[in-house]
Structures are given as C-alpha cells and as structure tokens.
Amino acid sequence: MVADDAVIGCTGELLIGTRGSAGPGEILVRVRGGSETFLAWSPEPLPRGATVLVIESRGRREVDVIRWADPLDALGGDPADAG
C-alpha cells in the first residue's frame, strides 16, 4: 500500500467517531484544493465532531489520527486585532 503523504499533517473533523482498537471512524480533510474523506483510526475512542490531526497514512484512504486543539486558540483574543 502506498502512503498518501499529502494528508499527513492536515487537520479535519470526525464525521463518524472512532472506536479506538475496536474500529475506525471517518474524517473529512481539506487536502489538494478540496475535501476528501478517509477512514480514521485512533489509539482511543474519539467522538463525532472532534477536531483531529492526521499523523500517518495507512494507504487505501486510511489514516491514523490524534485529537487536535489549535495551540493559537489558547492565546485568546480577536484574530482581527493581530498586526
């Protein structure tokens, strides 16, 4: 299986929650100028709607993900105030 390197490092939203080792969920990722869906595997169950980061491609439209929180969100404030 050939890995899909373009998707590694992308964030997306879980359309179907993952079940950890019991099975995958489904993620919607913005990649290659559009949106694509992939089967998403995670070490622990993650709920539908969770934001996740793609950390590995398994090939055949399957990826490994982890929960993701944008570190810039912790800074707070209005993005329009920047600069």
N, C-alpha and C positions, 0 to 999 in steps of 0.2 A: 504494500500500500504506500502510495506517495503522500507525504505530508503536505498540507496546504499552508505554507509559511505566511501567506498574506493575511491570514486571520489571526495569527499569534500576536498578542498584544492589544487586540481590539476588545472593546467592551460591548456588552449587549444586555438585553433584558430576557429573562426566562419567560417563555410563553407557556411552558409546562414545567413545573417544579421537578428537580432531580430527587432521586431516592437513595443517594449515596451508593453503596455497593450493590443495592437491590435493583438499580436500573437507572437509565438516563432520563433527562428531561429534554426540552427543546429550547434553543436560544435563537433570537433574532439579532443579527450582527450587521452593522453598516460596514461594508467592505467592497472594494473595487467599484466605487461610484454608485452603489445600490445597496439593497438589503437582501440578506440571504439567511436561511435557517439551517441549523446544524443540530444533530443530536449532541447533548451536553452531559458530560459525566463529571461528578464532583466527589471528593472524599466523604463529605457528609451531606445529608439532605438539605436542599435549598428550596425556598418557596417560590411559587409563581410570582412574577413581577420583580424578583430580586435583580439587582444590577450585578453582573459578573464580568470577570476578566478572563479571556482565553489565554491559557498558559501553555497549551500543547495541542497539536493536531494529530489525530489518530488516522488520518486519511479517510476516504469514503464519507466525507461530510460528517465526521465525528470529532469532537474536541473535548479537552479537559478544561474545566473552569474552576475558579475560586470566587467567593464573594468579593465584591469590589465597592469601596467607598472612595470617592474622589477626595484626595488629601486637600485640595483647594477649598472644598466645602467647609472644612474646619476653620478656615480663616474668617469666615462670615463676611458681612458687609455686602454692598451692592456692586456687582461687576462693572456697572456703568461708572462708578466712582474711580476706577483704576485709571492711572495715567493722567 
